[in-house]
């Protein structure tokens, strides 16, 4: 048994925050990557429990199911961000639908995310439709992970859209792998209580 120094405090401060509340307050244009390889640009009008009401550039109101949103970033970053999003064609061919039940998602434990974030390890997120996001974890909450890409631009990934997470050595950080390998216990942040 043991714990990661700083994790409890971090979760107490940030875990229940929501990017959706922030973007409604910002009144900025955002780019939303949706399931079905769709991208829309708009302003968030209202953060609903399971949906997000947006006004598109064409000034049409649209309600987006949050489970359909894979990642988002401020629209003015599109020319910097889009070229950095690569695709794993093998994952894309799997044709994975959004996973409604949390228990069936590809889960990443907070114990795995926190040391990766603190150590500023370069990681590779693969999303359900094969998009690959390479960067450094900037922060995370219950539902989101913000990644700093090359150039320092921030992209927010919705945790429900993750298919895989690996470091530069190819080490997997999904819960299914980490339950056995427990890499967080190898972190310099880990304090054993034995």
Secondary structure, DSSP 8 states (H G I E B T S, - for coil): -EEETTHHHHHHHHTT--HHHHHHHH--EEEEEETTTEEEEEEEEEE-SSEEEEEETTS-EEEEEGGGEEEEEEGGGHHHHGGG-EE-HHHHTT------SGGGS----HHHHHHHHHTT-EEEEEETTSEEEEEEEEEE-SSEEEEE-TTS-EEEEEGGGEEEEEETT--B-SHHHHHHH-GGGGSTTEEE--
